[in-house]
Each structure stands twice: as structure tokens, then as C-alpha cells.
Amino acid sequence: MSWIRTIKPDEAEGLLRSEYEAAQKRAGRIWQIVQIMSQQPVVLKTSMAVYGAIMQGRSSLTRVQREMLAVIVSKANECHY
């Protein structure tokens, strides 16, 4: 079985701690998808910026439509959303 070592929130320092705090504020918890990127805090920060731009930036799709597409893609990929 494959696994990825993650840095737990209570062990985080520096940029990772800041990103975890932002995730906690944004979602009320730190989801596993965020923790999986913990070994590369710059990648985590960039990924969250891209996600924010996709979900909240200007678009011809509403936020609800974007969320529905995210759920559909996650289901098609057999991922827990």
C-alpha cells in the first residue's frame, strides 16, 4: 500500500503553518488533500491560489456550477470530495 508522509498541523512551521491556518479559516478544518502537500509548502500555497482563482475568479460559470463540476469530476475519478 502506498502512503505519503504528511506534516501534522501541530508540527507545522513557517509557511506551512501559515497555509494550514488559512485552510482552517477557509474550511473549518485542514482537509487531507491539503496535508498531502505539506512536504512542499510552496506547492501547497500555489495550488490553493490556483484553486481560488478557478473557484472564485471571473467566469461565465456560477460558483454553484463550478462546485457541481468539481463534484462530478471527483466522482468520475472515484475520489472522496
MARMI-472998 format. One line per 5 residues: number of its first residue (from 1); their letters; for each residue x, y, z of C-alpha. Coordinates in Angstrom, 2 decimals. Layout:
residues N
NUM	a	X:Y:Z | ...
***
This chain:
residues 81
1	mswir	0.00:0.00:0.00 | 1.33:3.44:-0.92 | 1.34:6.31:1.52 | 2.61:9.86:1.71 | 4.16:11.14:4.92
6	tikpd	2.43:14.33:5.94 | 3.33:17.01:8.43 | 0.59:17.25:11.03 | -0.84:20.70:11.84 | 0.70:20.74:15.33
11	eaegl	4.15:20.07:13.78 | 3.93:22.74:11.06 | 6.29:25.71:10.99 | 6.81:28.77:8.82 | 4.97:28.89:5.50
16	lrsey	3.29:25.53:6.11 | 1.88:26.77:9.42 | 0.53:29.86:7.64 | -1.07:27.73:4.92 | -2.62:25.38:7.50
21	eaaqk	-4.02:28.38:9.40 | -5.50:29.76:6.16 | -7.01:26.35:5.36 | -8.51:26.11:8.84 | -10.02:29.58:8.49
26	ragri	-11.31:28.86:4.97 | -12.82:25.40:5.55 | -13.12:25.00:9.30 | -10.62:22.14:9.18 | -7.47:21.03:7.40
31	wqivq	-8.52:18.52:4.76 | -6.27:15.58:3.85 | -5.70:16.97:0.33 | -4.05:19.98:1.97 | -1.94:17.84:4.30
36	imsqq	-0.73:15.69:1.40 | 1.07:18.75:0.03 | 2.69:19.51:3.40 | 6.16:18.39:2.32 | 6.16:21.20:-0.28
41	pvvlk	4.59:24.32:1.29 | 5.29:26.46:-1.80 | 3.39:23.93:-3.93 | 0.55:23.97:-1.39 | 0.39:27.77:-1.46
46	tsmav	0.44:27.85:-5.27 | -2.17:25.10:-5.52 | -4.51:26.97:-3.18 | -4.04:30.15:-5.24 | -4.93:28.28:-8.44
51	ygaim	-7.94:26.66:-6.76 | -9.11:30.07:-5.52 | -8.77:31.58:-8.99 | -10.71:28.72:-10.56 | -13.50:28.66:-7.98
56	qgrss	-13.80:32.38:-7.19 | -12.33:34.22:-10.18 | -14.21:35.71:-13.10 | -16.05:33.09:-15.12 | -19.14:32.55:-17.20
61	ltrvq	-19.97:29.75:-14.73 | -21.56:30.46:-11.37 | -19.88:29.32:-8.17 | -22.56:26.63:-7.81 | -21.88:25.34:-11.33
66	remla	-18.15:25.20:-10.61 | -18.77:23.27:-7.38 | -21.07:20.85:-9.22 | -18.37:20.24:-11.85 | -15.81:19.60:-9.11
71	vivsk	-18.10:17.00:-7.54 | -18.74:15.31:-10.89 | -15.02:15.13:-11.70 | -14.24:13.77:-8.22 | -16.92:11.10:-8.61
76	anech	-15.66:10.16:-12.08 | -12.15:9.83:-10.61 | -13.50:7.82:-7.68 | -12.21:10.44:-5.24 | -13.89:11.46:-2.00
81	y	-14.96:15.08:-2.36
***
